[in-house]
Amino acid sequence: MFTFRNATKEEAEEIFKLSYGGNWIYDTGTAGEKEYALFLGKVMARFGKNGSLSTDWECMYSYPIAAEDENGNKYIVEIYHGSGGPSYSIPTDFENDDIKSKYEQAAKELVEYIESAEPVDYEWESIYADIPARIKYIIKDGKVTVEDEIMDFEELGL
């Protein structure tokens, strides 16, 4: 059983000292933009609205989270929005299988903790340059709305 909080700046820098690898939270084809919008609302409910929010859909946010077990051991897990939507990242190089197992369990419990939250109300617009599209997430009173608009590359200046 883990407890979770926003990582301090120093703790978050641990991510850059190790090799971290990402994993999608939703399997391909099982979720869409409404689920992605809802997930962000739940992340913000649990951990606030941090300064990482970006208008780039493929790197929309990053939340370094400190997961602490009952023995006081700390594991840094990143929750972020990447090219496949909501994801988590844990180290890829482990000293042993026990540490790997702890990180995997921390990430699993963190996702469950986030998913169990009631989302906060918010609006956020981003650009998915690969398509290109403008995507706006809106949550108001628990209701999710996604507005999207296909653009042309010239509108984005690409």
DSSP file with accessible surface (Angstrom, degrees, kcal/mol):
  #  RESIDUE AA STRUCTURE BP1 BP2  ACC     N-H-->O    O-->H-N    N-H-->O    O-->H-N    TCO  KAPPA ALPHA  PHI   PSI    X-CA   Y-CA   Z-CA
    1    1 A M              0   0  166      0, 0.0    69,-0.5     0, 0.0     2,-0.3   0.000 360.0 360.0 360.0 129.0    0.0    0.0    0.0
    2    2 A F        -     0   0   15     67,-0.2     2,-0.3   103,-0.1    67,-0.2  -0.813 360.0-145.4-114.8 153.6    1.4    3.3   -1.1
    3    3 A T  E     -A   68   0A  96     65,-2.3    65,-2.6    -2,-0.3     2,-0.4  -0.876  23.6-148.3-110.3 152.8    0.7    7.0   -0.2
    4    4 A F  E     +A   67   0A  29     -2,-0.3     2,-0.3    63,-0.2    63,-0.2  -0.935  24.7 153.1-129.2 145.2    1.1    9.6   -3.0
    5    5 A R  E     -A   66   0A  94     61,-1.5    61,-2.7    -2,-0.4     2,-0.1  -0.969  52.7 -76.9-156.0 163.5    2.1   13.2   -3.2
    6    6 A N  E     -A   65   0A  71     -2,-0.3    59,-0.2    59,-0.2     2,-0.1  -0.456  55.3-115.9 -61.7 135.7    3.6   15.6   -5.7
    7    7 A A        -     0   0   18     57,-2.6    -1,-0.1    70,-0.1     2,-0.0  -0.441  27.8-113.8 -70.5 147.3    7.4   15.0   -5.8
    8    8 A T     >  -     0   0   60     -2,-0.1     4,-3.0     1,-0.1     5,-0.2  -0.318  34.0-100.8 -69.4 168.7    9.6   17.8   -4.7
    9    9 A K  H  > S+     0   0  153      1,-0.2     4,-1.6     2,-0.2    -1,-0.1   0.922 125.9  48.9 -58.7 -42.7   11.8   19.5   -7.3
   10   10 A E  H  > S+     0   0  127      1,-0.2     4,-0.5     2,-0.2    -1,-0.2   0.903 112.1  47.7 -64.5 -43.2   14.8   17.5   -6.1
   11   11 A E  H >4 S+     0   0   16      1,-0.2     3,-1.5     2,-0.2     4,-0.4   0.914 108.8  54.7 -63.9 -41.4   12.8   14.2   -6.2
   12   12 A A  H >< S+     0   0   18     -4,-3.0     3,-1.5     1,-0.3     4,-0.4   0.840  98.2  63.4 -62.4 -32.1   11.5   15.0   -9.7
   13   13 A E  H >X S+     0   0   84     -4,-1.6     3,-1.0     1,-0.3     4,-0.6   0.719  84.6  76.4 -67.1 -17.7   15.1   15.4  -10.9
   14   14 A E  H XX S+     0   0   56     -3,-1.5     4,-1.0    -4,-0.5     3,-0.9   0.830  84.0  65.9 -59.2 -30.8   15.7   11.8  -10.0
   15   15 A I  H <4 S+     0   0   15     -3,-1.5     3,-0.4    -4,-0.4    -1,-0.3   0.871 100.2  49.2 -59.1 -36.3   13.8   11.0  -13.2
   16   16 A F  H <4 S+     0   0  175     -3,-1.0    -1,-0.3    -4,-0.4    -2,-0.2   0.629 105.2  58.0 -82.4 -11.5   16.5   12.6  -15.3
   17   17 A K  H << S+     0   0  160     -3,-0.9     2,-0.3    -4,-0.6    -1,-0.2   0.657 108.2  48.2 -88.4 -19.0   19.3   10.6  -13.5
   18   18 A L  S  < S-     0   0   84     -4,-1.0     2,-0.7    -3,-0.4     0, 0.0  -0.769  93.5-100.2-116.0 164.5   17.8    7.2  -14.4
   19   19 A S        -     0   0   65     -2,-0.3    73,-3.2    74,-0.1    74,-0.7  -0.773  45.3-171.1 -84.0 116.1   16.6    5.6  -17.6
   20   20 A Y  E     -B   91   0A  40     -2,-0.7     2,-0.4    71,-0.3    69,-0.0  -0.870   6.6-163.2-108.6 146.6   12.8    5.9  -17.4
   21   21 A G  E     -B   90   0A  24     69,-2.8    69,-1.8    -2,-0.4     2,-0.2  -0.974  13.8-129.0-130.5 145.3   10.4    4.2  -19.8
   22   22 A G  E     -B   89   0A  40     -2,-0.4     2,-0.4    67,-0.2    67,-0.2  -0.574  14.8-168.0 -97.4 156.5    6.7    4.9  -20.4
   23   23 A N  E     -B   88   0A  72     65,-2.5    65,-2.4    -2,-0.2     2,-0.1  -0.996  27.6-116.5-138.5 134.2    3.6    2.8  -20.5
   24   24 A W  E     -B   87   0A 121     -2,-0.4    63,-0.3    63,-0.2    61,-0.1  -0.433  12.0-149.6 -67.9 143.4    0.2    3.7  -21.8
   25   25 A I  S    S+     0   0   31     61,-2.7     2,-0.5     1,-0.2    62,-0.2   0.860  86.8  46.3 -80.2 -36.1   -2.5    3.7  -19.1
   26   26 A Y  S    S-     0   0   39     60,-0.7    -1,-0.2    58,-0.2     3,-0.1  -0.908  91.0-121.5-108.7 131.3   -5.2    2.8  -21.7
   27   27 A D    >   -     0   0  122     -2,-0.5     3,-2.4     1,-0.1     4,-0.4  -0.366  48.2 -81.0 -64.7 148.9   -4.6    0.1  -24.2
   28   28 A T  T 3  S+     0   0  112      1,-0.3    -1,-0.1     2,-0.1    56,-0.0  -0.247 116.8  13.4 -53.0 129.5   -4.8    1.2  -27.8
   29   29 A G  T 3  S+     0   0   78      2,-0.4    -1,-0.3    -3,-0.1    -2,-0.1   0.334 103.9  91.6  87.5  -6.1   -8.5    1.4  -28.9
   30   30 A T  S <  S+     0   0   93     -3,-2.4     2,-0.3     1,-0.1    -2,-0.1   0.555  90.7  27.5 -97.8  -7.6  -10.0    1.1  -25.4
   31   31 A A        -     0   0   20     -4,-0.4    -2,-0.4    -5,-0.1     2,-0.2  -0.967  61.6-170.5-147.7 161.0  -10.2    4.8  -24.7
   32   32 A G     >  -     0   0   27     -2,-0.3     4,-2.2    -3,-0.1     3,-0.5  -0.651  52.4 -60.5-137.3-163.6  -10.5    8.1  -26.6
   33   33 A E  H  > S+     0   0   49      1,-0.2     4,-2.8     2,-0.2     5,-0.2   0.830 126.9  56.8 -59.2 -35.1  -10.4   11.8  -26.0
   34   34 A K  H  > S+     0   0  123      1,-0.2     4,-2.4     2,-0.2    -1,-0.2   0.928 109.7  45.3 -64.0 -42.2  -13.2   11.8  -23.4
   35   35 A E  H  > S+     0   0   83     -3,-0.5     4,-2.6     2,-0.2    -2,-0.2   0.894 112.9  51.5 -65.9 -37.5  -11.4    9.3  -21.3
   36   36 A Y  H  X S+     0   0   30     -4,-2.2     4,-2.1     2,-0.2    -2,-0.2   0.914 111.1  47.4 -64.7 -43.0   -8.2   11.3  -21.7
   37   37 A A  H  X S+     0   0    0     -4,-2.8     4,-2.1     2,-0.2    -2,-0.2   0.917 112.8  49.2 -63.2 -43.5   -9.9   14.5  -20.6
   38   38 A L  H  X S+     0   0   51     -4,-2.4     4,-2.0    -5,-0.2    -2,-0.2   0.910 108.2  53.8 -63.1 -42.4  -11.5   12.8  -17.7
   39   39 A F  H  X S+     0   0    0     -4,-2.6     4,-2.6     1,-0.2    -1,-0.2   0.936 107.8  49.8 -60.3 -44.7   -8.1   11.3  -16.6
   40   40 A L  H  X S+     0   0    0     -4,-2.1     4,-2.7     1,-0.2     5,-0.2   0.920 108.8  53.1 -61.4 -41.1   -6.5   14.8  -16.6
   41   41 A G  H  X S+     0   0    0     -4,-2.1    79,-1.6     1,-0.2     4,-1.6   0.873 111.0  46.9 -60.5 -35.1   -9.4   16.1  -14.5
   42   42 A K  H  X S+     0   0   28     -4,-2.0     4,-1.9    77,-0.2    -2,-0.2   0.872 109.6  52.8 -75.0 -37.8   -8.8   13.3  -12.0
   43   43 A V  H  X S+     0   0    0     -4,-2.6     4,-3.0     1,-0.2     5,-0.3   0.946 111.2  47.5 -60.0 -46.1   -5.0   13.9  -11.9
   44   44 A M  H  X S+     0   0   11     -4,-2.7     4,-2.1     1,-0.2    -2,-0.2   0.864 108.3  55.7 -65.6 -33.0   -5.7   17.6  -11.1
   45   45 A A  H  < S+     0   0   40     -4,-1.6    -1,-0.2    -5,-0.2    -2,-0.2   0.907 116.9  35.8 -64.0 -39.2   -8.2   16.5   -8.4
   46   46 A R  H  < S+     0   0   82     -4,-1.9    -2,-0.2     1,-0.1    -1,-0.2   0.856 136.7  16.7 -81.5 -36.5   -5.5   14.4   -6.7
   47   47 A F  H  < S-     0   0   14     -4,-3.0    -3,-0.2     1,-0.3    -2,-0.2   0.308 100.6-118.3-127.8   8.1   -2.4   16.6   -7.3
   48   48 A G     <  -     0   0   35     -4,-2.1     2,-0.8    -5,-0.3    -1,-0.3  -0.113  45.4 -58.1  81.0 177.2   -3.6   20.1   -8.3
   49   49 A K        -     0   0  126     -4,-0.1     2,-0.1    -5,-0.1    -1,-0.1  -0.878  63.9-164.7 -99.4 106.3   -3.0   22.0  -11.5
   50   50 A N    >   -     0   0   45     -2,-0.8     3,-1.0     1,-0.1    -2,-0.1  -0.343  32.8-101.8 -91.6 176.1    0.8   22.1  -11.9
   51   51 A G  T 3  S+     0   0   88      1,-0.2    -1,-0.1    -2,-0.1    -2,-0.0   0.373 102.5  84.3 -78.2   6.8    2.9   24.3  -14.1
   52   52 A S  T 3   +     0   0   40     10,-0.2    -1,-0.2     2,-0.1    11,-0.1   0.570  54.0 125.2 -87.6  -9.3    3.6   21.6  -16.7
   53   53 A L    <   -     0   0   28     -3,-1.0     2,-0.3     8,-0.1     8,-0.2  -0.297  39.8-176.1 -58.2 129.8    0.4   22.0  -18.7
   54   54 A S        -     0   0   37      6,-2.6    -2,-0.1     2,-0.2     5,-0.0  -0.888  38.3-131.1-126.5 156.0    1.3   22.6  -22.3
   55   55 A T  S    S+     0   0   92     -2,-0.3    72,-3.6    71,-0.1     2,-0.8   0.466  84.2  98.9 -85.4   0.7   -0.6   23.3  -25.5
   56   56 A D  B >   -e  127   0B  63      3,-0.3     3,-1.9    70,-0.2    -2,-0.2  -0.789  66.3-153.9 -88.8 110.7    1.3   20.5  -27.2
   57   57 A W  G >  S+     0   0    7     70,-2.4     3,-1.0    -2,-0.8    71,-0.2   0.837  91.0  58.6 -54.9 -36.4   -1.1   17.4  -27.2
   58   58 A E  G 3  S+     0   0   53     69,-0.4    -1,-0.3     1,-0.3    25,-0.2   0.598 123.3  21.7 -77.0  -9.7    1.8   15.0  -27.3
   59   59 A C  G <  S+     0   0   70     -3,-1.9    -3,-0.3    23,-0.2    -1,-0.3  -0.319  79.2 149.1-146.9  59.3    3.4   16.3  -24.1
   60   60 A M    <   -     0   0    0     -3,-1.0    -6,-2.6    21,-0.5     2,-0.3   0.799  66.1  -7.4 -69.5 -34.6    0.4   18.0  -22.5
   61   61 A Y        -     0   0    5     20,-0.4    20,-1.9    -8,-0.2     2,-0.3  -0.993  50.2-157.4-158.7 161.6    1.4   17.5  -18.8
   62   62 A S  E     - C   0  80A  34     -2,-0.3    18,-0.2    18,-0.2   -10,-0.2  -0.964   7.1-176.6-145.8 125.9    3.9   15.8  -16.5
   63   63 A Y  E     - C   0  79A   0     16,-3.4    16,-2.6    -2,-0.3     2,-0.5  -0.906  12.1-157.7-124.3  99.7    3.3   15.0  -12.9
   64   64 A P  E     - C   0  78A  28      0, 0.0   -57,-2.6     0, 0.0     2,-0.4  -0.694  21.6-165.8 -73.8 123.1    6.3   13.5  -11.0
   65   65 A I  E     -AC   6  77A   0     12,-3.2    12,-2.8    -2,-0.5     2,-0.6  -0.942  18.0-140.4-118.8 133.3    4.7   11.7   -8.1
   66   66 A A  E     -AC   5  76A   1    -61,-2.7   -61,-1.5    -2,-0.4     2,-0.5  -0.829  17.7-165.2 -90.6 121.7    6.4   10.4   -5.0
   67   67 A A  E     -AC   4  75A   0      8,-3.0     8,-2.6    -2,-0.6     2,-0.5  -0.953   6.0-167.1-107.3 123.7    5.0    7.0   -4.0
   68   68 A E  E     -AC   3  74A  67    -65,-2.6   -65,-2.3    -2,-0.5     6,-0.2  -0.946   6.7-148.0-117.6 130.0    5.9    5.9   -0.4
   69   69 A D    >   -     0   0    7      4,-2.4     3,-2.1    -2,-0.5   -67,-0.2  -0.297  38.7 -90.7 -86.6 177.5    5.4    2.4    0.9
   70   70 A E  T 3  S+     0   0  126    -69,-0.5    -1,-0.1     1,-0.3   -68,-0.1   0.690 126.2  55.8 -64.6 -15.9    4.6    1.5    4.5
   71   71 A N  T 3  S-     0   0  118      2,-0.1    -1,-0.3     0, 0.0     3,-0.1   0.351 120.5-105.4 -95.9   3.5    8.3    1.2    5.3
   72   72 A G  S <  S+     0   0   41     -3,-2.1     2,-0.3     1,-0.3    -2,-0.1   0.528  70.4 147.8  85.6   5.9    9.1    4.7    4.1
   73   73 A N        -     0   0   73      1,-0.0    -4,-2.4     2,-0.0     2,-0.4  -0.583  36.7-145.3 -75.0 137.4   10.7    3.6    0.8
   74   74 A K  E     -C   68   0A  76     -2,-0.3     2,-0.4    -6,-0.2    -6,-0.2  -0.867  17.8-176.4-112.5 137.9   10.1    6.2   -1.9
   75   75 A Y  E     -C   67   0A  22     -8,-2.6    -8,-3.0    -2,-0.4     2,-0.6  -1.000  19.2-140.4-132.0 129.0    9.6    5.5   -5.6
   76   76 A I  E     +C   66   0A   0     -2,-0.4     2,-0.4   -10,-0.2   -10,-0.2  -0.826  23.3 178.7 -94.9 122.1    9.2    8.3   -8.2
   77   77 A V  E     -C   65   0A   0    -12,-2.8   -12,-3.2    -2,-0.6     2,-0.5  -0.978  17.9-143.5-121.4 133.3    6.6    7.6  -10.8
   78   78 A E  E     -CD  64  89A  35     11,-2.2    11,-2.2    -2,-0.4     2,-0.5  -0.854   7.0-162.4-100.1 130.6    5.8   10.1  -13.6
   79   79 A I  E     +CD  63  88A   0    -16,-2.6   -16,-3.4    -2,-0.5     2,-0.3  -0.948  30.9 151.1-104.0 127.8    2.2   10.5  -14.8
   80   80 A Y  E     -CD  62  87A  53      7,-2.5     7,-3.2    -2,-0.5     2,-0.6  -0.956  48.9-115.0-151.7 167.5    2.2   12.3  -18.2
   81   81 A H  E     + D   0  86A   1    -20,-1.9   -21,-0.5    -2,-0.3   -20,-0.4  -0.954  46.5 164.1-109.7 113.7    0.3   12.7  -21.4
   82   82 A G  E >   - D   0  85A   7      3,-2.4     3,-2.1    -2,-0.6   -23,-0.2  -0.351  56.9 -62.8-114.4-160.9    2.4   11.4  -24.3
   83   83 A S  T 3  S+     0   0   72      1,-0.3   -24,-0.1   -25,-0.2   -25,-0.1   0.726 134.7  44.4 -64.5 -20.4    1.9   10.4  -27.9
   84   84 A G  T 3  S-     0   0   16      1,-0.4    -1,-0.3   -26,-0.1   -58,-0.2   0.183 118.6-106.9-106.4  14.9   -0.5    7.6  -26.9
   85   85 A G  E <  S+ D   0  82A   0     -3,-2.1    -3,-2.4   -28,-0.1    -1,-0.4  -0.591  82.0  14.4  94.8-158.4   -2.4    9.6  -24.3
   86   86 A P  E    S+ D   0  81A   1      0, 0.0   -61,-2.7     0, 0.0   -60,-0.7  -0.258  76.8 162.6 -57.2 134.9   -2.2    9.3  -20.5
   87   87 A S  E     -BD  24  80A   1     -7,-3.2    -7,-2.5   -63,-0.3     2,-0.3  -0.912  30.6-138.8-145.7 167.2    0.9    7.3  -19.5
   88   88 A Y  E     -BD  23  79A  51    -65,-2.4   -65,-2.5    -2,-0.3     2,-0.4  -0.954  13.8-152.2-130.3 156.3    3.1    6.5  -16.6
   89   89 A S  E     +BD  22  78A   7    -11,-2.2   -11,-2.2    -2,-0.3   -67,-0.2  -0.993  16.7 168.2-132.5 133.9    6.9    6.2  -16.5
   90   90 A I  E     -B   21   0A  11    -69,-1.8   -69,-2.8    -2,-0.4   -13,-0.1  -0.904  46.7 -75.5-133.6 164.0    9.1    4.2  -14.2
   91   91 A P  E     -B   20   0A   4      0, 0.0   -71,-0.3     0, 0.0     3,-0.1  -0.188  29.6-158.5 -58.7 154.4   12.8    3.3  -14.3
   92   92 A T  S    S+     0   0   74    -73,-3.2     2,-0.6     1,-0.1   -72,-0.1   0.595  76.5  67.5-107.2 -19.3   13.9    0.7  -16.8
   93   93 A D        -     0   0  115    -74,-0.7     2,-0.4     7,-0.0    -1,-0.1  -0.926  68.5-177.0-106.4 114.8   17.2   -0.3  -15.1
   94   94 A F        -     0   0   53     -2,-0.6     3,-0.1     1,-0.1     4,-0.0  -0.881  33.5-140.8-115.5 146.1   16.7   -2.0  -11.8
   95   95 A E  S    S-     0   0  174     -2,-0.4     2,-0.3     1,-0.2    -1,-0.1   0.839  88.0 -13.1 -66.9 -34.7   19.2   -3.2   -9.3
   96   96 A N  S  > S-     0   0   74      1,-0.1     4,-1.8    -3,-0.0     3,-0.3  -0.971  72.6 -96.3-159.5 170.6   17.0   -6.3   -8.7
   97   97 A D  H  > S+     0   0  136     -2,-0.3     4,-2.6     1,-0.2     5,-0.2   0.789 116.7  61.7 -66.0 -28.4   13.5   -7.8   -9.4
   98   98 A D  H  > S+     0   0  106      2,-0.2     4,-2.1     1,-0.2    -1,-0.2   0.927 106.1  44.9 -65.1 -43.4   12.2   -6.7   -6.0
   99   99 A I  H  > S+     0   0   41     -3,-0.3     4,-2.4     2,-0.2     5,-0.2   0.924 112.7  51.9 -66.6 -41.2   12.8   -3.0   -6.8
  100  100 A K  H  X S+     0   0   84     -4,-1.8     4,-2.5     1,-0.2    -2,-0.2   0.938 109.6  49.8 -58.3 -45.1   11.2   -3.5  -10.2
  101  101 A S  H  X S+     0   0   63     -4,-2.6     4,-2.5     1,-0.2    -1,-0.2   0.891 109.0  52.2 -62.2 -39.2    8.2   -5.1   -8.6
  102  102 A K  H  X S+     0   0   51     -4,-2.1     4,-2.7     2,-0.2    -1,-0.2   0.921 110.5  47.3 -64.8 -44.3    7.9   -2.2   -6.1
  103  103 A Y  H  X S+     0   0   20     -4,-2.4     4,-2.6     2,-0.2    -2,-0.2   0.924 112.7  49.3 -62.3 -43.9    7.9    0.4   -8.9
  104  104 A E  H  X S+     0   0   88     -4,-2.5     4,-2.3    -5,-0.2    -2,-0.2   0.910 113.1  46.8 -62.5 -41.4    5.4   -1.6  -10.9
  105  105 A Q  H  X S+     0   0   75     -4,-2.5     4,-2.8     2,-0.2     5,-0.2   0.909 111.1  52.0 -66.9 -40.9    3.1   -1.9   -7.9
  106  106 A A  H  X S+     0   0    0     -4,-2.7     4,-2.4     2,-0.2    -2,-0.2   0.927 111.3  47.1 -60.5 -44.8    3.5    1.8   -7.1
  107  107 A A  H  X S+     0   0    1     -4,-2.6     4,-2.4     2,-0.2     5,-0.2   0.923 112.4  49.9 -63.8 -43.4    2.5    2.7  -10.7
  108  108 A K  H  X S+     0   0  106     -4,-2.3     4,-2.2     1,-0.2    -2,-0.2   0.941 113.9  44.3 -60.9 -48.1   -0.5    0.4  -10.6
  109  109 A E  H  X S+     0   0   28     -4,-2.8     4,-2.6     1,-0.2    -1,-0.2   0.863 111.0  55.1 -66.9 -34.8   -1.7    1.7   -7.3
  110  110 A L  H  X S+     0   0    0     -4,-2.4     4,-2.6    -5,-0.2     5,-0.2   0.938 108.4  47.4 -63.5 -45.8   -1.1    5.3   -8.4
  111  111 A V  H  X S+     0   0   23     -4,-2.4     4,-3.0     1,-0.2    -2,-0.2   0.931 113.2  48.8 -62.0 -42.9   -3.3    4.8  -11.5
  112  112 A E  H  X S+     0   0   97     -4,-2.2     4,-1.5     2,-0.2    -1,-0.2   0.905 110.3  51.8 -62.4 -41.4   -6.0    3.2   -9.4
  113  113 A Y  H  < S+     0   0   79     -4,-2.6     4,-0.3     2,-0.2    -2,-0.2   0.927 113.2  44.4 -60.6 -45.4   -5.8    6.1   -6.9
  114  114 A I  H >< S+     0   0    0     -4,-2.6     3,-1.9     1,-0.2    -2,-0.2   0.947 110.9  53.4 -64.8 -48.3   -6.2    8.7   -9.8
  115  115 A E  H 3< S+     0   0   57     -4,-3.0    -1,-0.2     1,-0.3    -2,-0.2   0.783 102.9  59.1 -60.2 -26.5   -9.0    6.7  -11.4
  116  116 A S  T 3< S+     0   0   78     -4,-1.5    -1,-0.3    -5,-0.2    -2,-0.2   0.540  89.1  98.5 -81.8  -4.1  -11.0    6.7   -8.2
  117  117 A A  S <  S-     0   0    7     -3,-1.9   -75,-0.1    -4,-0.3   -74,-0.1  -0.408  77.7-119.1 -81.8 156.9  -11.1   10.5   -7.9
  118  118 A E        -     0   0  159     -2,-0.1    -2,-0.1   -76,-0.1    -1,-0.1  -0.834  41.9-114.9 -87.5 130.6  -13.9   12.8   -8.9
  119  119 A P        -     0   0   20      0, 0.0   -77,-0.2     0, 0.0     2,-0.2  -0.301  21.7-126.0 -70.3 151.3  -12.6   15.1  -11.7
  120  120 A V        -     0   0   55    -79,-1.6     2,-0.3   -82,-0.1   -75,-0.1  -0.553  31.8 -99.1 -85.9 159.1  -12.2   18.8  -11.2
  121  121 A D        +     0   0   74     -2,-0.2     2,-0.3    17,-0.1    19,-0.2  -0.612  61.0 140.2 -75.5 137.7  -13.8   21.3  -13.6
  122  122 A Y  E     - F   0 139B  19     17,-1.5    17,-2.7    -2,-0.3     2,-0.4  -0.978  40.5-141.2-166.1 165.8  -11.4   22.7  -16.2
  123  123 A E  E     + F   0 138B 110     -2,-0.3     2,-0.3    15,-0.2    15,-0.2  -0.995  24.0 170.5-132.9 136.4  -10.9   23.7  -19.8
  124  124 A W  E     - F   0 137B  58     13,-2.4    13,-3.2    -2,-0.4     2,-0.4  -0.966  14.3-160.6-149.6 132.3   -7.7   23.0  -21.7
  125  125 A E  E     + F   0 136B  82     -2,-0.3     2,-0.3    11,-0.3    11,-0.2  -0.916  16.2 170.0-114.4 138.2   -6.9   23.4  -25.4
  126  126 A S  E     - F   0 135B   2      9,-3.0     9,-3.1    -2,-0.4     2,-0.5  -0.915  28.2-124.8-139.1 167.9   -4.0   21.8  -27.1
  127  127 A I  E     -eF  56 134B  37    -72,-3.6   -70,-2.4    -2,-0.3     2,-0.9  -0.963   6.8-157.2-117.6 128.3   -2.7   21.2  -30.6
  128  128 A Y  E > > - F   0 133B  43      5,-3.1     5,-1.7    -2,-0.5     3,-1.1  -0.872  14.3-172.2-102.0  95.7   -2.0   17.7  -32.0
  129  129 A A  T 3 5S+     0   0   33     -2,-0.9    -1,-0.1     1,-0.2    27,-0.1   0.736  72.3  68.9 -68.0 -24.5    0.4   18.8  -34.8
  130  130 A D  T 3 5S+     0   0   98      1,-0.2    -1,-0.2    -3,-0.1    -2,-0.0   0.803 119.4  17.6 -64.8 -29.3    0.7   15.3  -36.4
  131  131 A I  T < 5S-     0   0   86     -3,-1.1    -2,-0.2     2,-0.1    -1,-0.2   0.953 109.7-121.9 -83.4 -49.7   -2.9   15.4  -37.7
  132  132 A P  T   5 +     0   0    4      0, 0.0    19,-2.4     0, 0.0     2,-0.3   0.740  56.2 144.8 -85.6 150.2   -3.1   18.6  -37.3
  133  133 A A  E   < -FG 128 150B   4     -5,-1.7    -5,-3.1    17,-0.2     2,-0.5  -0.994  45.3-132.6-149.4 149.6   -6.0   19.2  -34.9
  134  134 A R  E     -FG 127 149B  68     15,-2.7    15,-2.0    -2,-0.3     2,-0.5  -0.915  29.6-169.5 -99.0 128.3   -7.0   21.6  -32.2
  135  135 A I  E     -FG 126 148B   7     -9,-3.1    -9,-3.0    -2,-0.5     2,-0.5  -0.983   6.3-169.2-126.5 126.4   -8.4   19.6  -29.2
  136  136 A K  E     -FG 125 147B  51     11,-3.4    11,-2.5    -2,-0.5     2,-0.5  -0.970   6.0-158.0-119.4 125.5  -10.2   21.2  -26.3
  137  137 A Y  E     -FG 124 146B   1    -13,-3.2   -13,-2.4    -2,-0.5     2,-0.4  -0.879  13.7-179.9 -99.7 134.3  -11.0   19.3  -23.1
  138  138 A I  E     -FG 123 145B  22      7,-2.5     7,-3.0    -2,-0.5     2,-0.5  -0.998  10.7-179.1-135.6 128.4  -13.8   20.6  -20.9
  139  139 A I  E     +FG 122 144B   2    -17,-2.7   -17,-1.5    -2,-0.4     2,-0.4  -0.995  10.2 168.6-124.8 124.2  -15.1   19.2  -17.7
  140  140 A K  E >  S- G   0 143B 127      3,-2.1     3,-2.1    -2,-0.5    -2,-0.0  -0.983  73.0 -16.1-136.8 119.3  -18.0   21.0  -16.0
  141  141 A D  T 3  S-     0   0  133     -2,-0.4     3,-0.1     1,-0.3    -1,-0.1   0.858 127.9 -54.2  54.0  38.9  -19.9   19.5  -13.1
  142  142 A G  T 3  S+     0   0   43      1,-0.2     2,-0.5   -23,-0.1    -1,-0.3   0.373 110.2 124.3  81.5  -5.0  -18.5   16.1  -14.0
  143  143 A K  E <   -G  140   0B 143     -3,-2.1    -3,-2.1     2,-0.0     2,-0.4  -0.774  52.1-144.6 -92.8 130.0  -19.7   16.2  -17.6
  144  144 A V  E     +G  139   0B  25     -2,-0.5     2,-0.4    -5,-0.2    -5,-0.2  -0.793  19.2 178.1 -98.0 131.4  -16.9   15.7  -20.2
  145  145 A T  E     -G  138   0B  46     -7,-3.0    -7,-2.5    -2,-0.4     2,-0.5  -0.996   8.2-166.8-128.7 135.5  -17.0   17.6  -23.5
  146  146 A V  E     -G  137   0B  32     -2,-0.4     2,-0.5    -9,-0.2    -9,-0.2  -0.993   2.7-169.5-122.1 125.9  -14.3   17.3  -26.2
  147  147 A E  E     +G  136   0B  98    -11,-2.5   -11,-3.4    -2,-0.5     2,-0.4  -0.957  11.5 177.5-111.1 130.6  -14.2   19.8  -29.0
  148  148 A D  E     -G  135   0B 108     -2,-0.5     2,-0.4   -13,-0.2   -13,-0.2  -0.972  13.3-170.6-135.4 152.3  -11.9   19.1  -31.9
  149  149 A E  E     -G  134   0B  90    -15,-2.0   -15,-2.7    -2,-0.4     2,-0.3  -0.970  21.0-134.7-143.0 121.0  -11.2   20.8  -35.2
  150  150 A I  E     -G  133   0B 120     -2,-0.4   -17,-0.2   -17,-0.2     2,-0.2  -0.621  32.4-175.3 -74.0 134.1   -9.1   19.5  -38.0
  151  151 A M        -     0   0   13    -19,-2.4     2,-0.3    -2,-0.3    -1,-0.0  -0.608  23.4-111.6-117.5 179.0   -6.8   22.2  -39.3
  152  152 A D    >>  -     0   0   78     -2,-0.2     4,-0.9     1,-0.1     3,-0.8  -0.821  30.3-111.7-112.7 160.0   -4.3   22.4  -42.1
  153  153 A F  H 3>>S+     0   0  102     -2,-0.3     5,-2.5     1,-0.3     4,-0.6   0.822 115.0  61.5 -60.0 -30.8   -0.6   22.6  -41.6
  154  154 A E  H >45S+     0   0  165      1,-0.2     3,-0.9     3,-0.2    -1,-0.3   0.878  97.7  57.9 -64.6 -35.8   -0.5   26.2  -42.9
  155  155 A E  H <45S+     0   0  106     -3,-0.8    -1,-0.2     1,-0.3    -2,-0.2   0.826 109.3  45.4 -62.3 -31.3   -2.7   27.3  -40.0
  156  156 A L  H 3<5S-     0   0   46     -4,-0.9    -1,-0.3    -3,-0.4    -2,-0.2   0.515 115.1-117.2 -86.6  -9.1   -0.2   25.9  -37.6
  157  157 A G  T <<5       0   0   68     -3,-0.9    -3,-0.2    -4,-0.6    -2,-0.1   0.780 360.0 360.0  76.8  26.9    2.7   27.5  -39.5
  158  158 A L      <       0   0  126     -5,-2.5    -1,-0.2    -6,-0.1    -2,-0.1  -0.684 360.0 360.0 -99.8 360.0    4.2   24.1  -40.3
